[in-house]
Amino acid sequence: MPPRSSSESGSVNKPHALFQTITGLLVIIYLGFILQFGARVSLILLTLMAFTTLPLFISKRVLTVETVTANPANRYILGAFLFYSLVWLIDVLVSDRADVSELERPIKVLICVALFLYFSVVRVDAKFLLIGLCASVSVLAFMLYQSFGTAEDNRYGLGLNQNALAYLITAEVLLLSALLSVYKKVWVRIFISAFIVTGFVVSLYTGSRVIFLCYGGFLIIFLWVHRRELTLKGVTAAAFVALFALFLAWKNDSISSRFIEIKPEIEAIYSGDYSSSLGHRAGLYKLWFISIEDRFLLGADDLELSDMAESAQAQGLISLMDRDWLASYSHFHNEYLNTLMFRGILGLLSLVSVLAIPLFVTERDRKLLLSAVLTPLLLGGLVDSPFTGGTYLVFVFVMVALVANLRIGSPRSDSQ
């Protein structure tokens, strides 16, 4: 195809600058003022922008198969998105217990595919992501302040359940931490650090113990990515930050009380008492191993967790009391086990592709930002099911699409 003339190129690039600004403002609105109200509402503005402008880009030949597939990283990440959505879509359509509500997840991911294509053309500047994250942390901190003292167990969800808020605010804190690598000016780093501390304090009031698995895991990733630049001063600073975080956590009753409970909860499990939080997880994992049999290939699309509990009790493998509380759960409190049980090996591969591919095919700065988005799912998924709630699921796919195409400001990122 012959190159465009300068006048034609200008006519395309000029609208791009406008679209970048408008989309950047929408990202700020999404993160700061819409995300907290649920997944369905949070998609509306970005989806409208994508679907109204993609036809324009296609007609101008700005968006073509060649432009999308020219970047290997984008090609693989887009493939992971499509693989995940199609596996879920086909599974729901052929399932014996097909439900219209089950279509919601693959449809949301397909919408995020359109957003990915849009972001690949209109590359949002990193400053909009930074402002949006700071706005989100500010809103969540204000909401916590407004509702402080209203929770009986001192654990807050602020419109979401506590775990959903924990994954969301933890991902935002980790993203802000990753942005410290992008911005080199001291005053900007101090500004970002203030919001990191604020977000960390908000995460403590969710009462989730999983967040420390996420924070610890990301700290290791952060140090590994910057291993060639590490100095004694840097390691000392990282150790100080870790100790300060632990001090804040221990002074927070909603967290410290839950860590104090770990030892008696484990002792209770060994005595056959599964009534605690850890006990429920142990009981769910036991039921998973009892029920998996040959279902790992295609998944148990004909059964609910309550059916498995009923069957295990009928075989004398669990007690009647355990059956009653197990039947009240809809998932196994482990994203990987849950996906393998209900979606089979293809479902698990699609989940792993979403987690692994973005981390392996992108450059260093982008890799750290993507690690921040995915760590709560990667590590939190070992003891919970973060994707059960739609808000964090949408957040992950939107943020991966955004970060994979983010304008970080270096010539290399712009020419990627």
Secondary structure, 3 states (H helix, E strand, C coil): CCCCCHHHHHHHHHHHHHHHHHHHHHHHHHHHHHHHHCHHHHHHHHHHHHHHHHHHHHHCCCCCHHHHHCCHHHHHHHHHHHHHHHHHHHHHHHCCCCCHHHHHHHHHHHHHHHHHHHHHHCCCEHHHHHHHHHHHHHHHHHHHHHHCCCCCCCCCCCCCCHHHHHHHHHHHHHHHHHHCCCCCCHHHHHHHHHHHHHHHHHHHCCCCCHHHHHHHHHHHHHHHHCHHHCCHHHHHHHHHHHHHHHHHHHHCHHHHHHHHCHHHHHHHHHCCCCCCHHHHHHHHHHHHHHHHCCCCCCCCCCCCHHHHHHHHHHCCCCCHHHHHHHCCCCCCCCHHHHHHHHHHHHHHHHHHHHHHHHHHHCCHHHHHHHHHHHHHHHHHCCCCCHHHCHHHHHHHHHHHHHHHCCECCCHHHHCC
